[in-house]
Amino acid sequence: MALKNAATGRKKYFDLYPVTFEEFLEARGLHKEAGCLHGFSLKDPEAGGAITAYFHEKLATEFNVYLRLGGMPRIVDTYIESAGQSSILPERISDLVTTIEDNVKAVLGERSKLYEYDEILRRLAHLSMDTLKFSKLQVNHAGRAEAKKLVNKTVGARVAHKVRLIDSEKDLSKYFLFDCGVLNYLLNGSDLLGSRITSQHLAIGYEAAIGNEIIASLPSRDDLFYWKSPRGAQVEYLLRSPLLAAIDVKTGTGDTRSLQSCALFEPKLDCIVRFGAQPPLVDRNFTAKITSLGLERKITLVNLPHYLGGRLRELLAEI
């Protein structure tokens, strides 16, 4: 019912996010792995909480399962109850996404045009992490304004997250879906664990998974931004607290060119973070360079594996 007609007093809203990777490990009974993940510290990476080569491989493998399944409780429960061999997963994820789509349509509330948006989540999935041009979402009987309204409603329904360009007055926002399992289904089909994932879709999956892990640890999802240079270099995410940190997400190891550009064009930046397949490592004397411009500076580079995405803010506070 409309708020003005509700017979209640003060209302308090809060966001309930999908299961995080650490919670996924605990739900599966992988308590040693979860303890290793939670106990790691950048203050003394070689101390008792060190991530050994064995646990690094184990956690990376489990994160790749999580990347495909996501954190929706019903999907995680189905996977656990079937010991990872469930033939019901395709049906469950299909039903779940249909329910989500129905909820978005209900929020939109314009029934005459709803049939035009059957594929809206799939389109958003394919456009994830690119600056969104609403013209790409236009359909036969609804133009740019309607497409923009739909995306805003989808964000309002917490089905998609909006990431704003830092210090920009223009709407150059990026969007990604709230769950990496839902994203996997929309990009690659219902066989979540067995489908072939292209390198492009894998990159989108990692970027969204890290984004969702970071958001789940933030006071507000509006605290996550991204950065873009005048020369076109971009980093996926930018945090203002506890440090001003630029974050880039790689599928494997990848280069640091975009992070170096950010370090040089943003002199107040405290550190740069690269998520990838490598074990955790801190380089406090990394030199960021743009040789063609004759620019360089010393800055802390933090290399983190994907599975530590949910602990990023805690780890940054230790630097």
Secondary structure as GFF3:
##gff-version 3
##sequence-region A 1 319
A	DSSP	three_ten_helix	3	5	.	.	.	ID=ss1
A	DSSP	alpha_helix	21	27	.	.	.	ID=ss2
A	DSSP	alpha_helix	31	39	.	.	.	ID=ss3
A	DSSP	alpha_helix	53	69	.	.	.	ID=ss4
A	DSSP	alpha_helix	73	81	.	.	.	ID=ss5
A	DSSP	alpha_helix	89	108	.	.	.	ID=ss6
A	DSSP	three_ten_helix	111	117	.	.	.	ID=ss7
A	DSSP	alpha_helix	120	126	.	.	.	ID=ss8
A	DSSP	three_ten_helix	134	137	.	.	.	ID=ss9
A	DSSP	alpha_helix	144	156	.	.	.	ID=ss10
A	DSSP	beta_strand	160	165	.	.	.	ID=ss11
A	DSSP	beta_strand	174	177	.	.	.	ID=ss12
A	DSSP	alpha_helix	180	188	.	.	.	ID=ss13
A	DSSP	alpha_helix	199	216	.	.	.	ID=ss14
A	DSSP	three_ten_helix	221	223	.	.	.	ID=ss15
A	DSSP	beta_strand	225	228	.	.	.	ID=ss16
A	DSSP	beta_strand	234	239	.	.	.	ID=ss17
A	DSSP	beta_strand	245	249	.	.	.	ID=ss18
A	DSSP	alpha_helix	257	265	.	.	.	ID=ss19
A	DSSP	beta_strand	271	276	.	.	.	ID=ss20
A	DSSP	beta_strand	281	290	.	.	.	ID=ss21
A	DSSP	three_ten_helix	291	293	.	.	.	ID=ss22
A	DSSP	beta_strand	295	305	.	.	.	ID=ss23
A	DSSP	three_ten_helix	306	311	.	.	.	ID=ss24
A	DSSP	alpha_helix	312	316	.	.	.	ID=ss25
###
